[in-house]
Amino acid sequence: MTALSVNLNKIAVLRNSRGGGEPDVLAAGVACLDAGAHGLTVHPRPDARHIRSDDVYALGALCTARGVEFNVEGNPFAPPRAGYPGLLALCDAVRPAQVTLVPDDDGQLTSDHGFDFDRDGESLRPLIAAFKALGCRVSVFVDVGDPDVAQAAELGANRVELYTGPYAEAFAAGDADAVLRLAAATARTAQAAGLQVNAGHDLNQANLGRFLADVPDVREVSIGHALIGEALYAGLAATVRAYRHIVDSVS
């Protein structure tokens, strides 16, 4: 079964653009869970451009109370600073079910590439161990087609998350077959090494079903940007239910 985790970053972007507390990120999380989301995802960045540390604490408490998965994404190499205690400290405070490690720079608009294991592997190893010591399942962001994806297992990770941006672009262009074959092969390589597979980035109602049908045993998809955009027209609860229908029909 594929789990649907709703990324709430865009709710926070809208709130922060005006100041104050509206729209309420916690209320949005409740609405998503009530509509059938299996869990919630956040990506707190050091510049607090969307999700802030206080959101992480509140949503962590919500997920704990509901008994659902909380997935915290972030760059494990980003140092603490005012308003951002660091990814490890945040996870120590809320103990999410999963932490997803992503190699995004401070000024990066959005996550758009996976880790280079040759460059970052040995630096990742002790950090992965530290997150696992907190009881977190550790997922590592990887590019589709990465020949070194199995190294994530040797470094201690439990899962990899396939970066699906290129797939979404190919699907929109009407030519997704090649990237789907590559994604499926990457997933099988990871699974053969003992890793489970997640996926995320630019997945939407149009392209999600095809991806899940072609790529074997995807355990979780985290979807935010498209889902929140679609919810502006159809409503948040209805949109979450529509995504649940897709993942349930393929799983």
N, C-alpha and C positions, 0 to 999 in steps of 0.2 A: 504494500500500500504506500502511496506517495502522500506525505503530509504537506499541508499548505500552511506556511508561515507568512503572515502579513507584515510587511515592513512599513513602519509608521513614520519614517523620516519626512515624507512630504507633508504630513499633517503638521509636523513641527516647523517646517519651512514656512508654511502659511501663517502659523501663529507668530513666528519670530519676525515676519515681514511687517507686522503691525505693532508688535509689542503686546503685553498683557497675556491673558491666558486662553484666548479663543483663536481657532478651535482647540478644544481640550484634548490633548494627546491621550490622557488616561481614559477619557470617555470614548474616544475612538477605539482604543484597545478593547474596552468592554464590548462595544458594538460589534467589532470583528469576531470576538470569541463567541458572543451570543449568536452570531450568524453562522457559526460552524468552523471558523478557522481553527486549525489544530494548535497554533501557537503564534507568537509575536516575535518580530525581529526589529532590532534597532542598530544603528551604526553611529555611535557618538564620535564625533571628530574633535580634535583638540581646539579648533576655533569655535566650537559650539554653534555652527551655522544652522543646525537643525536640532537634532536630539541633544539634550543637555544631560549633565550628570543627574540632576534631580528627576528627570524623566526616567532614567535607567533605574533608579531606586524605586520609583512608584510603580513602574511596569513590572519590575522584578517581583515586587510584593503581590501585584495582581496575579501574575502567572503562578506564583507559589500557592496563593489562595485558591486558584482555580484548578491546580494540578495539571497545568499544561506547560508546554515547552517554551522557554525564553531563550532566544538566540541573540547574543551580543557580538557584533562584528567590529573589527578595528585593526589598526596597524600596531602590532606588538612592539615595534621599534620606536614609536612616537613617544618622546619623553613627556613626563608630567609638566603641567604649567598651571597658571591661575585658572581655576574653573574646570580643570581637567586633571584628575588625579592619575591618569594612565589607565590603560586597558586592564592590566593585571589587578590594579587596586579596585577598579569598578567591579570586576568579576569576583574578587575576594569579598566585596560587600554584598553582592546580590546572589552569588553562586548560580549562574544560569545553567540550564541543562547543556547548552552548547555555546562555545565561543568559536567564531569564524575569523581566522587570521587573514588579513587582506593587506597587500603591499601598496597602499595608496599614500601619496605624499600629501603634505598639509594643503598645498594649493590646488590639488587635483579636483576637478569638478565632480567626477564620479569614479568609481572603481572601474578600471578598463584593462586590466591585465593580471595574470597570475604571478606567483613567485618564480624566481629564477633559483632553482634548488642548488645549482653549482655555486652561485654567489652567496645565497642566503641560508643554505641548509644548516651549516654548523652553528650559525647564530640563532636559528629557529629552534634547534634541538633542546636547549635548556628552558626556553620559554614554553615550548609545548609541554615539557615535563612539569613546569610550574603551574600551568593551567589545569593539567590533569590532576595534580595534587589537590586542587580545589574541588575536584569532583566533576569538572566540566568535560564533556565530550569535545574534542578538538577537531575542527574542520579547517582545511587549508585551501585557499582560493587558487585555482590552477587554470591554465589555458587549455582549451580543447586542442588536442594534438601534441601536447607536451610529451616528448619521449621519455622524460625523467619522472613522470607522475608517480611511479611506484616508489620513488625515494621518500615520498611523504610518509609511507608506512615505516620505513627504516628510521625516520626521524621521530616516530612515535605518534603521529597523527592517527585519528580514528576514521576520519572521512576526508574527502576532497569535495570542493564545490566547483563544478564546471562553470566557467565564465561563458555565458550564452549570448553576449552581445553580438558576436559575428554571426551566430545562427539566426538571431532576430533580423539582422540586416539582410542575410541571404534569403530568408523566408519572405520578407517584404518585397524583395526583388524577383521572387518566383523561382529561385534556384537554390533550394536548401538541401538537395540530395547529398552533395559531396560533404558539406559540413556536418550533416547528420551521421553519415558513415564514419567520419572522423570522431565525432562525439561518442558514438557507440563504441568504437575501438578504444578510445581513451577510458571510457567507463569500464570496459572489460579488463583492460590492463590494470586499472586501479583495483578492481574487485579481485583479480587474481593475486594481487599483493596483500589482500586482506582488508582493504579499505572499502567503506561504504561511500555512496555517491550522492551528493546534493547538486542542485543547479540553481542558477539565478542570474539575472540581469536582462532587462528588456523582454522578459516573457510576458505574454498577454493572452487574452482569451482566443485570439486568432491562431497563435502559433504554439500554444502550450500543449494541446492534445497531440499534435504531430510529434513534438519532441518526446513526450512521454511514451508514445507508441513505438518510437524507433530506438530510443536509448534505454538499455535494460536496467531495471531495478533501481530507479531513481527514488531515493528515500524521502527527500524533502525538496520543495521549491520555495524560495523566499521571493515574494513579489510585492512591490510597493509602488513604483512610479506609475506603471500602467494601470494598476488596480485603482489607485486613488484618482487618476485621471478619468477612468471609466465611471467611477462612483459619482463624479460631478454630474453625470447625466442620468444614471440609473439609480443612484442611492447606494450608500455604503453596504448595508445589509444585503441588498439584492445582488450586488457585485460579488461580495464574498461567497454568497450561495452559488452564484454562477461558476466561480472558480472551483468550489467544492464539487460541483457536478462534473466538471472536467476531470479532476484528479480521481474522483471515485469511479468514473466510467472507464478509465484506462487501467487503474490499479487492479 
